[in-house]
Amino acid sequence: MKEIRFAKNLRELRKSKNLTQTELAKLVGVDQRTVSGWETGISEPSYAVLAVLCEIFEETFDGMLS
């Protein structure tokens, strides 16, 4: 269940910042396909990458995951 919430939250946050998956991928240091995987719930980022995402979107871990 958390994966789906994270995926939805990430997609909404990315769009709210007017970022493409490719742009977000460059900010985080991953491939665009990785971001796509996160947003579709296929995979999840590591805690280190999640921390970077929290900084980019000015969100807490709880905010990103719930």
PDB file of N, CA, C and O in Angstrom:
ATOM      1  N   MET A   1       0.817  -1.200   0.000  1.00  0.00           N
ATOM      2  CA  MET A   1       0.000   0.000   0.000  1.00  0.00           C
ATOM      3  C   MET A   1       0.862   1.266   0.000  1.00  0.00           C
ATOM      4  O   MET A   1       0.550   2.237  -0.689  1.00  0.00           O
ATOM      5  N   LYS A   2       1.960   1.247   0.787  1.00  0.00           N
ATOM      6  CA  LYS A   2       2.828   2.428   0.829  1.00  0.00           C
ATOM      7  C   LYS A   2       3.420   2.738  -0.539  1.00  0.00           C
ATOM      8  O   LYS A   2       3.568   3.905  -0.903  1.00  0.00           O
ATOM      9  N   GLU A   3       3.760   1.694  -1.304  1.00  0.00           N
ATOM     10  CA  GLU A   3       4.345   1.908  -2.626  1.00  0.00           C
ATOM     11  C   GLU A   3       3.406   2.739  -3.495  1.00  0.00           C
ATOM     12  O   GLU A   3       3.829   3.673  -4.176  1.00  0.00           O
ATOM     13  N   ILE A   4       2.125   2.380  -3.457  1.00  0.00           N
ATOM     14  CA  ILE A   4       1.151   3.078  -4.290  1.00  0.00           C
ATOM     15  C   ILE A   4       1.012   4.527  -3.836  1.00  0.00           C
ATOM     16  O   ILE A   4       0.951   5.430  -4.670  1.00  0.00           O
ATOM     17  N   ARG A   5       0.963   4.757  -2.555  1.00  0.00           N
ATOM     18  CA  ARG A   5       0.873   6.133  -2.043  1.00  0.00           C
ATOM     19  C   ARG A   5       2.115   6.924  -2.418  1.00  0.00           C
ATOM     20  O   ARG A   5       2.025   8.068  -2.863  1.00  0.00           O
ATOM     21  N   PHE A   6       3.289   6.296  -2.232  1.00  0.00           N
ATOM     22  CA  PHE A   6       4.526   6.984  -2.587  1.00  0.00           C
ATOM     23  C   PHE A   6       4.514   7.329  -4.069  1.00  0.00           C
ATOM     24  O   PHE A   6       4.856   8.450  -4.448  1.00  0.00           O
ATOM     25  N   ALA A   7       4.125   6.378  -4.909  1.00  0.00           N
ATOM     26  CA  ALA A   7       4.105   6.601  -6.354  1.00  0.00           C
ATOM     27  C   ALA A   7       3.210   7.776  -6.709  1.00  0.00           C
ATOM     28  O   ALA A   7       3.592   8.644  -7.494  1.00  0.00           O
ATOM     29  N   LYS A   8       2.024   7.800  -6.132  1.00  0.00           N
ATOM     30  CA  LYS A   8       1.074   8.882  -6.408  1.00  0.00           C
ATOM     31  C   LYS A   8       1.610  10.216  -5.887  1.00  0.00           C
ATOM     32  O   LYS A   8       1.540  11.232  -6.578  1.00  0.00           O
ATOM     33  N   ASN A   9       2.144  10.206  -4.665  1.00  0.00           N
ATOM     34  CA  ASN A   9       2.691  11.435  -4.085  1.00  0.00           C
ATOM     35  C   ASN A   9       3.838  11.984  -4.918  1.00  0.00           C
ATOM     36  O   ASN A   9       3.911  13.185  -5.182  1.00  0.00           O
ATOM     37  N   LEU A  10       4.728  11.097  -5.326  1.00  0.00           N
ATOM     38  CA  LEU A  10       5.878  11.533  -6.123  1.00  0.00           C
ATOM     39  C   LEU A  10       5.423  12.165  -7.427  1.00  0.00           C
ATOM     40  O   LEU A  10       5.902  13.236  -7.800  1.00  0.00           O
ATOM     41  N   ARG A  11       4.499  11.508  -8.122  1.00  0.00           N
ATOM     42  CA  ARG A  11       4.000  12.038  -9.396  1.00  0.00           C
ATOM     43  C   ARG A  11       3.376  13.418  -9.192  1.00  0.00           C
ATOM     44  O   ARG A  11       3.641  14.340  -9.963  1.00  0.00           O
ATOM     45  N   GLU A  12       2.543  13.560  -8.151  1.00  0.00           N
ATOM     46  CA  GLU A  12       1.879  14.840  -7.899  1.00  0.00           C
ATOM     47  C   GLU A  12       2.884  15.925  -7.523  1.00  0.00           C
ATOM     48  O   GLU A  12       2.775  17.060  -7.988  1.00  0.00           O
ATOM     49  N   LEU A  13       3.860  15.584  -6.683  1.00  0.00           N
ATOM     50  CA  LEU A  13       4.867  16.568  -6.288  1.00  0.00           C
ATOM     51  C   LEU A  13       5.709  16.995  -7.487  1.00  0.00           C
ATOM     52  O   LEU A  13       6.001  18.177  -7.668  1.00  0.00           O
ATOM     53  N   ARG A  14       6.094  16.013  -8.303  1.00  0.00           N
ATOM     54  CA  ARG A  14       6.900  16.336  -9.494  1.00  0.00           C
ATOM     55  C   ARG A  14       6.137  17.271 -10.410  1.00  0.00           C
ATOM     56  O   ARG A  14       6.691  18.259 -10.893  1.00  0.00           O
ATOM     57  N   LYS A  15       4.874  16.971 -10.651  1.00  0.00           N
ATOM     58  CA  LYS A  15       4.075  17.810 -11.538  1.00  0.00           C
ATOM     59  C   LYS A  15       3.849  19.194 -10.936  1.00  0.00           C
ATOM     60  O   LYS A  15       3.794  20.186 -11.664  1.00  0.00           O
ATOM     61  N   SER A  16       3.716  19.266  -9.605  1.00  0.00           N
ATOM     62  CA  SER A  16       3.500  20.563  -8.962  1.00  0.00           C
ATOM     63  C   SER A  16       4.706  21.480  -9.113  1.00  0.00           C
ATOM     64  O   SER A  16       4.571  22.702  -9.063  1.00  0.00           O
ATOM     65  N   LYS A  17       5.885  20.892  -9.296  1.00  0.00           N
ATOM     66  CA  LYS A  17       7.112  21.673  -9.511  1.00  0.00           C
ATOM     67  C   LYS A  17       7.410  21.838 -10.999  1.00  0.00           C
ATOM     68  O   LYS A  17       8.458  22.364 -11.375  1.00  0.00           O
ATOM     69  N   ASN A  18       6.476  21.382 -11.845  1.00  0.00           N
ATOM     70  CA  ASN A  18       6.649  21.455 -13.297  1.00  0.00           C
ATOM     71  C   ASN A  18       7.936  20.792 -13.766  1.00  0.00           C
ATOM     72  O   ASN A  18       8.634  21.313 -14.636  1.00  0.00           O
ATOM     73  N   LEU A  19       8.243  19.638 -13.182  1.00  0.00           N
ATOM     74  CA  LEU A  19       9.420  18.881 -13.568  1.00  0.00           C
ATOM     75  C   LEU A  19       9.002  17.679 -14.404  1.00  0.00           C
ATOM     76  O   LEU A  19       7.982  17.047 -14.129  1.00  0.00           O
ATOM     77  N   THR A  20       9.790  17.369 -15.419  1.00  0.00           N
ATOM     78  CA  THR A  20       9.577  16.125 -16.161  1.00  0.00           C
ATOM     79  C   THR A  20      10.272  15.004 -15.389  1.00  0.00           C
ATOM     80  O   THR A  20      11.071  15.260 -14.489  1.00  0.00           O
ATOM     81  N   GLN A  21       9.961  13.778 -15.747  1.00  0.00           N
ATOM     82  CA  GLN A  21      10.670  12.654 -15.131  1.00  0.00           C
ATOM     83  C   GLN A  21      12.168  12.754 -15.404  1.00  0.00           C
ATOM     84  O   GLN A  21      12.984  12.453 -14.532  1.00  0.00           O
ATOM     85  N   THR A  22      12.522  13.172 -16.596  1.00  0.00           N
ATOM     86  CA  THR A  22      13.934  13.305 -16.963  1.00  0.00           C
ATOM     87  C   THR A  22      14.626  14.362 -16.120  1.00  0.00           C
ATOM     88  O   THR A  22      15.752  14.157 -15.666  1.00  0.00           O
ATOM     89  N   GLU A  23      13.959  15.497 -15.907  1.00  0.00           N
ATOM     90  CA  GLU A  23      14.542  16.567 -15.088  1.00  0.00           C
ATOM     91  C   GLU A  23      14.723  16.110 -13.642  1.00  0.00           C
ATOM     92  O   GLU A  23      15.758  16.373 -13.030  1.00  0.00           O
ATOM     93  N   LEU A  24      13.718  15.428 -13.101  1.00  0.00           N
ATOM     94  CA  LEU A  24      13.836  14.930 -11.728  1.00  0.00           C
ATOM     95  C   LEU A  24      14.952  13.897 -11.638  1.00  0.00           C
ATOM     96  O   LEU A  24      15.727  13.892 -10.682  1.00  0.00           O
ATOM     97  N   ALA A  25      15.029  13.038 -12.622  1.00  0.00           N
ATOM     98  CA  ALA A  25      16.075  12.017 -12.639  1.00  0.00           C
ATOM     99  C   ALA A  25      17.462  12.655 -12.578  1.00  0.00           C
ATOM    100  O   ALA A  25      18.335  12.180 -11.852  1.00  0.00           O
ATOM    101  N   LYS A  26      17.663  13.727 -13.337  1.00  0.00           N
ATOM    102  CA  LYS A  26      18.964  14.414 -13.331  1.00  0.00           C
ATOM    103  C   LYS A  26      19.253  15.022 -11.967  1.00  0.00           C
ATOM    104  O   LYS A  26      20.391  14.976 -11.499  1.00  0.00           O
ATOM    105  N   LEU A  27      18.232  15.596 -11.319  1.00  0.00           N
ATOM    106  CA  LEU A  27      18.418  16.194  -9.992  1.00  0.00           C
ATOM    107  C   LEU A  27      18.823  15.146  -8.958  1.00  0.00           C
ATOM    108  O   LEU A  27      19.613  15.422  -8.055  1.00  0.00           O
ATOM    109  N   VAL A  28      18.277  13.949  -9.102  1.00  0.00           N
ATOM    110  CA  VAL A  28      18.511  12.890  -8.121  1.00  0.00           C
ATOM    111  C   VAL A  28      19.726  12.034  -8.487  1.00  0.00           C
ATOM    112  O   VAL A  28      20.305  11.368  -7.630  1.00  0.00           O
ATOM    113  N   GLY A  29      20.101  12.060  -9.758  1.00  0.00           N
ATOM    114  CA  GLY A  29      21.250  11.278 -10.197  1.00  0.00           C
ATOM    115  C   GLY A  29      20.900   9.859 -10.610  1.00  0.00           C
ATOM    116  O   GLY A  29      21.696   8.935 -10.440  1.00  0.00           O
ATOM    117  N   VAL A  30      19.689   9.695 -11.159  1.00  0.00           N
ATOM    118  CA  VAL A  30      19.257   8.384 -11.645  1.00  0.00           C
ATOM    119  C   VAL A  30      18.772   8.522 -13.079  1.00  0.00           C
ATOM    120  O   VAL A  30      18.719   9.624 -13.625  1.00  0.00           O
ATOM    121  N   ASP A  31      18.420   7.398 -13.681  1.00  0.00           N
ATOM    122  CA  ASP A  31      17.895   7.381 -15.039  1.00  0.00           C
ATOM    123  C   ASP A  31      16.401   7.705 -15.023  1.00  0.00           C
ATOM    124  O   ASP A  31      15.724   7.455 -14.026  1.00  0.00           O
ATOM    125  N   GLN A  32      15.893   8.251 -16.102  1.00  0.00           N
ATOM    126  CA  GLN A  32      14.458   8.563 -16.202  1.00  0.00           C
ATOM    127  C   GLN A  32      13.613   7.320 -15.981  1.00  0.00           C
ATOM    128  O   GLN A  32      12.535   7.401 -15.392  1.00  0.00           O
ATOM    129  N   ARG A  33      14.091   6.170 -16.448  1.00  0.00           N
ATOM    130  CA  ARG A  33      13.331   4.919 -16.274  1.00  0.00           C
ATOM    131  C   ARG A  33      13.166   4.567 -14.797  1.00  0.00           C
ATOM    132  O   ARG A  33      12.176   3.950 -14.405  1.00  0.00           O
ATOM    133  N   THR A  34      14.135   4.961 -13.988  1.00  0.00           N
ATOM    134  CA  THR A  34      14.046   4.720 -12.552  1.00  0.00           C
ATOM    135  C   THR A  34      12.918   5.538 -11.951  1.00  0.00           C
ATOM    136  O   THR A  34      12.131   5.027 -11.154  1.00  0.00           O
ATOM    137  N   VAL A  35      12.835   6.806 -12.330  1.00  0.00           N
ATOM    138  CA  VAL A  35      11.746   7.667 -11.852  1.00  0.00           C
ATOM    139  C   VAL A  35      10.408   7.102 -12.307  1.00  0.00           C
ATOM    140  O   VAL A  35       9.449   7.078 -11.535  1.00  0.00           O
ATOM    141  N   SER A  36      10.339   6.656 -13.532  1.00  0.00           N
ATOM    142  CA  SER A  36       9.111   6.050 -14.041  1.00  0.00           C
ATOM    143  C   SER A  36       8.724   4.837 -13.196  1.00  0.00           C
ATOM    144  O   SER A  36       7.552   4.656 -12.865  1.00  0.00           O
ATOM    145  N   GLY A  37       9.698   4.018 -12.853  1.00  0.00           N
ATOM    146  CA  GLY A  37       9.442   2.850 -12.008  1.00  0.00           C
ATOM    147  C   GLY A  37       8.896   3.228 -10.646  1.00  0.00           C
ATOM    148  O   GLY A  37       8.001   2.564 -10.124  1.00  0.00           O
ATOM    149  N   TRP A  38       9.436   4.299 -10.066  1.00  0.00           N
ATOM    150  CA  TRP A  38       8.924   4.774  -8.776  1.00  0.00           C
ATOM    151  C   TRP A  38       7.476   5.220  -8.902  1.00  0.00           C
ATOM    152  O   TRP A  38       6.638   4.901  -8.058  1.00  0.00           O
ATOM    153  N   GLU A  39       7.193   5.963  -9.969  1.00  0.00           N
ATOM    154  CA  GLU A  39       5.853   6.532 -10.133  1.00  0.00           C
ATOM    155  C   GLU A  39       4.800   5.482 -10.497  1.00  0.00           C
ATOM    156  O   GLU A  39       3.606   5.710 -10.303  1.00  0.00           O
ATOM    157  N   THR A  40       5.227   4.359 -11.011  1.00  0.00           N
ATOM    158  CA  THR A  40       4.270   3.300 -11.330  1.00  0.00           C
ATOM    159  C   THR A  40       4.218   2.238 -10.238  1.00  0.00           C
ATOM    160  O   THR A  40       3.451   1.280 -10.339  1.00  0.00           O
ATOM    161  N   GLY A  41       5.030   2.402  -9.195  1.00  0.00           N
ATOM    162  CA  GLY A  41       5.018   1.458  -8.087  1.00  0.00           C
ATOM    163  C   GLY A  41       5.806   0.189  -8.341  1.00  0.00           C
ATOM    164  O   GLY A  41       5.720  -0.759  -7.560  1.00  0.00           O
ATOM    165  N   ILE A  42       6.572   0.157  -9.421  1.00  0.00           N
ATOM    166  CA  ILE A  42       7.377  -1.026  -9.741  1.00  0.00           C
ATOM    167  C   ILE A  42       8.570  -1.141  -8.795  1.00  0.00           C
ATOM    168  O   ILE A  42       8.981  -2.241  -8.427  1.00  0.00           O
ATOM    169  N   SER A  43       9.116   0.004  -8.408  1.00  0.00           N
ATOM    170  CA  SER A  43      10.275   0.010  -7.517  1.00  0.00           C
ATOM    171  C   SER A  43      10.173   1.183  -6.561  1.00  0.00           C
ATOM    172  O   SER A  43       9.316   2.054  -6.708  1.00  0.00           O
ATOM    173  N   GLU A  44      11.062   1.189  -5.579  1.00  0.00           N
ATOM    174  CA  GLU A  44      11.121   2.278  -4.594  1.00  0.00           C
ATOM    175  C   GLU A  44      12.560   2.775  -4.497  1.00  0.00           C
ATOM    176  O   GLU A  44      13.498   2.011  -4.725  1.00  0.00           O
ATOM    177  N   PRO A  45      12.737   4.048  -4.161  1.00  0.00           N
ATOM    178  CA  PRO A  45      14.106   4.565  -4.004  1.00  0.00           C
ATOM    179  C   PRO A  45      14.720   4.082  -2.703  1.00  0.00           C
ATOM    180  O   PRO A  45      14.015   3.679  -1.778  1.00  0.00           O
ATOM    181  N   SER A  46      16.033   4.129  -2.646  1.00  0.00           N
ATOM    182  CA  SER A  46      16.732   3.841  -1.393  1.00  0.00           C
ATOM    183  C   SER A  46      16.441   4.974  -0.411  1.00  0.00           C
ATOM    184  O   SER A  46      15.937   6.028  -0.798  1.00  0.00           O
ATOM    185  N   TYR A  47      16.760   4.748   0.856  1.00  0.00           N
ATOM    186  CA  TYR A  47      16.538   5.806   1.853  1.00  0.00           C
ATOM    187  C   TYR A  47      17.358   7.048   1.538  1.00  0.00           C
ATOM    188  O   TYR A  47      16.899   8.170   1.755  1.00  0.00           O
ATOM    189  N   ALA A  48      18.572   6.853   1.027  1.00  0.00           N
ATOM    190  CA  ALA A  48      19.421   7.991   0.686  1.00  0.00           C
ATOM    191  C   ALA A  48      18.784   8.829  -0.418  1.00  0.00           C
ATOM    192  O   ALA A  48      18.783  10.058  -0.348  1.00  0.00           O
ATOM    193  N   VAL A  49      18.241   8.164  -1.438  1.00  0.00           N
ATOM    194  CA  VAL A  49      17.588   8.872  -2.533  1.00  0.00           C
ATOM    195  C   VAL A  49      16.277   9.487  -2.050  1.00  0.00           C
ATOM    196  O   VAL A  49      15.917  10.589  -2.464  1.00  0.00           O
ATOM    197  N   LEU A  50      15.569   8.785  -1.183  1.00  0.00           N
ATOM    198  CA  LEU A  50      14.333   9.326  -0.627  1.00  0.00           C
ATOM    199  C   LEU A  50      14.624  10.625   0.127  1.00  0.00           C
ATOM    200  O   LEU A  50      13.841  11.572   0.060  1.00  0.00           O
ATOM    201  N   ALA A  51      15.738  10.667   0.839  1.00  0.00           N
ATOM    202  CA  ALA A  51      16.127  11.888   1.552  1.00  0.00           C
ATOM    203  C   ALA A  51      16.350  13.038   0.571  1.00  0.00           C
ATOM    204  O   ALA A  51      15.962  14.172   0.848  1.00  0.00           O
ATOM    205  N   VAL A  52      16.971  12.753  -0.570  1.00  0.00           N
ATOM    206  CA  VAL A  52      17.183  13.778  -1.595  1.00  0.00           C
ATOM    207  C   VAL A  52      15.844  14.251  -2.154  1.00  0.00           C
ATOM    208  O   VAL A  52      15.636  15.449  -2.344  1.00  0.00           O
ATOM    209  N   LEU A  53      14.941  13.313  -2.416  1.00  0.00           N
ATOM    210  CA  LEU A  53      13.613  13.684  -2.905  1.00  0.00           C
ATOM    211  C   LEU A  53      12.885  14.571  -1.900  1.00  0.00           C
ATOM    212  O   LEU A  53      12.217  15.533  -2.279  1.00  0.00           O
ATOM    213  N   CYS A  54      13.018  14.245  -0.627  1.00  0.00           N
ATOM    214  CA  CYS A  54      12.390  15.072   0.416  1.00  0.00           C
ATOM    215  C   CYS A  54      12.933  16.496   0.386  1.00  0.00           C
ATOM    216  O   CYS A  54      12.179  17.455   0.554  1.00  0.00           O
ATOM    217  N   GLU A  55      14.235  16.635   0.172  1.00  0.00           N
ATOM    218  CA  GLU A  55      14.833  17.971   0.075  1.00  0.00           C
ATOM    219  C   GLU A  55      14.313  18.718  -1.143  1.00  0.00           C
ATOM    220  O   GLU A  55      13.949  19.890  -1.047  1.00  0.00           O
ATOM    221  N   ILE A  56      14.276  18.052  -2.274  1.00  0.00           N
ATOM    222  CA  ILE A  56      13.825  18.693  -3.512  1.00  0.00           C
ATOM    223  C   ILE A  56      12.402  19.208  -3.364  1.00  0.00           C
ATOM    224  O   ILE A  56      12.085  20.323  -3.778  1.00  0.00           O
ATOM    225  N   PHE A  57      11.544  18.378  -2.766  1.00  0.00           N
ATOM    226  CA  PHE A  57      10.128  18.742  -2.671  1.00  0.00           C
ATOM    227  C   PHE A  57       9.746  19.377  -1.334  1.00  0.00           C
ATOM    228  O   PHE A  57       8.577  19.672  -1.083  1.00  0.00           O
ATOM    229  N   GLU A  58      10.762  19.585  -0.472  1.00  0.00           N
ATOM    230  CA  GLU A  58      10.515  20.199   0.845  1.00  0.00           C
ATOM    231  C   GLU A  58       9.416  19.447   1.586  1.00  0.00           C
ATOM    232  O   GLU A  58       8.464  20.038   2.097  1.00  0.00           O
ATOM    233  N   GLU A  59       9.579  18.110   1.630  1.00  0.00           N
ATOM    234  CA  GLU A  59       8.616  17.212   2.262  1.00  0.00           C
ATOM    235  C   GLU A  59       9.333  16.386   3.328  1.00  0.00           C
ATOM    236  O   GLU A  59      10.555  16.240   3.307  1.00  0.00           O
ATOM    237  N   THR A  60       8.552  15.856   4.249  1.00  0.00           N
ATOM    238  CA  THR A  60       9.087  14.923   5.244  1.00  0.00           C
ATOM    239  C   THR A  60       8.996  13.508   4.685  1.00  0.00           C
ATOM    240  O   THR A  60       8.313  13.266   3.690  1.00  0.00           O
ATOM    241  N   PHE A  61       9.693  12.574   5.336  1.00  0.00           N
ATOM    242  CA  PHE A  61       9.576  11.169   4.945  1.00  0.00           C
ATOM    243  C   PHE A  61       8.116  10.742   5.035  1.00  0.00           C
ATOM    244  O   PHE A  61       7.593  10.102   4.123  1.00  0.00           O
ATOM    245  N   ASP A  62       7.462  11.096   6.136  1.00  0.00           N
ATOM    246  CA  ASP A  62       6.056  10.737   6.311  1.00  0.00           C
ATOM    247  C   ASP A  62       5.188  11.317   5.193  1.00  0.00           C
ATOM    248  O   ASP A  62       4.292  10.649   4.677  1.00  0.00           O
ATOM    249  N   GLY A  63       5.468  12.558   4.831  1.00  0.00           N
ATOM    250  CA  GLY A  63       4.691  13.197   3.782  1.00  0.00           C
ATOM    251  C   GLY A  63       4.859  12.510   2.438  1.00  0.00           C
ATOM    252  O   GLY A  63       3.918  12.445   1.647  1.00  0.00           O
ATOM    253  N   MET A  64       6.047  12.000   2.180  1.00  0.00           N
ATOM    254  CA  MET A  64       6.306  11.322   0.919  1.00  0.00           C
ATOM    255  C   MET A  64       5.689   9.928   0.891  1.00  0.00           C
ATOM    256  O   MET A  64       5.265   9.450  -0.162  1.00  0.00           O
ATOM    257  N   LEU A  65       5.641   9.280   2.050  1.00  0.00           N
ATOM    258  CA  LEU A  65       5.232   7.881   2.088  1.00  0.00           C
ATOM    259  C   LEU A  65       3.787   7.639   2.460  1.00  0.00           C
ATOM    260  O   LEU A  65       3.302   6.510   2.373  1.00  0.00           O
ATOM    261  N   SER A  66       3.080   8.703   2.879  1.00  0.00           N
ATOM    262  CA  SER A  66       1.693   8.461   3.298  1.00  0.00           C
ATOM    263  C   SER A  66       0.728   9.398   2.599  1.00  0.00           C
ATOM    264  O   SER A  66      -0.478   9.331   2.835  1.00  0.00           O
TER     265      SER A  66
END
